[in-house]
Each structure stands twice: as structure tokens, then as C-alpha cells.
Amino acid sequence: MIRGNDDHSGFSLTFPVELYPKDSFGVRFRPTFSWIKGNSIDEYDLSLVYTIRYASIQLGYRFLEANGEQLNGSYLGYAAHY
């Protein structure tokens, strides 16, 4: 069992895919698979992205599953590029 104050290491693998049909508009899909102390953690992230020269805004949905438990939800993100 993994607890909040314990320290564990493991292996993680991700395959991000980004498609930009327009210069400033894109779709991102990022599946991530992790294995820590015999536990698997699967995460899928799908988002729409609008990017300009120094910033981008992202609207997405994230699905996370670990040991039969799920955590799902939408999110809004902002990033500054320099």
C-alpha cells in the first residue's frame, strides 16, 4: 500500500500526441502508465489548446485510475512561454 508520508520509486511511461490543424489551435492526448511498488497508475489526458507567441490556454479532461479507484475531471490551464 502507498501512503502519503512514505517514499517509493517506480517506472513511468508516456506517449504524448499533439495535432495542430491550425497554427494556433491544437488537440493534445497524453496517456501515462506508471508502476510503483506493485501498483499501476493509468492516466489519460485529452485537451484542446489555443496558443499564441508567448502564452497558451488549455481546456481538457483528465481520467486517472489507480488500484480500481478513479479520479476524473475537467480542467482549465494557462501557460506562459518565453
N, C-alpha and C positions, 0 to 999 in steps of 0.2 A: 504494500500500500504506500502511496506517496502522500506525505503530509506537508503542510505549509512551511514548517521550520526545518525540514530535512533537506539535505543536499544530494542530488543524484545527477548523473550524466547519462547520455544516451546518444542515439543516432537519429538524424532528421534528413528528409529528402523532399525537395520541392521542384516542381516543373512549371514555372510561371509562363503564361502565354499572353501576349499583348497584340491586339489587332487595332490598327488605326486606319479606318477607311477614309478619314479626312485628316488634314494636318493637325487640327487641334482637338479632335473628338476620337475617343477610343473605347475599347472594351478590354477588360483585363480578367483573366481567370487564373487563380493560383491555388492548385491543390498542394497540400503539405501533409506528409506522413512522418510520424515520429514514433520511436520506440524507446521508452525509458523504464528501466527496472522491470522488464517483462510486461509493461503496459503499452498499448498502442493508443496514439492520439492522432486522429484524422481531422484535417481542417480544409474546408473548401471556401474560397473567397471569389465572388463574382461581382464586378463593378463596372460602372460607366464613368469615363474620365473626360473632363474638359481641361485642356492645357493651353496656356499662353506662355510667353517667353520666360517669365520669372515665377509663375505660380500655376498650380493645378487644383481643381476641386474634384472630389471623387464621391460618388453615391453608390453604395454597394450593399451586399447581403453576405453574411458570414455564417457558415454552418460548422460547428465543432462537435466531435464525438470522442469520448474517452470512457472506456470500460462500461459501455452501454448507456452512459449519461450523455445528454445533448445540451448544447448551448447554441441557440440560433438567434439571429437578429440583423436588422439593417443598421447602417452607419453612414455618416457624412464626414468626409475628411478634407483637409486643406493642406497643401504642401507648398513651401517656398523654395524656389530653385535659384542657385547662384553659381 
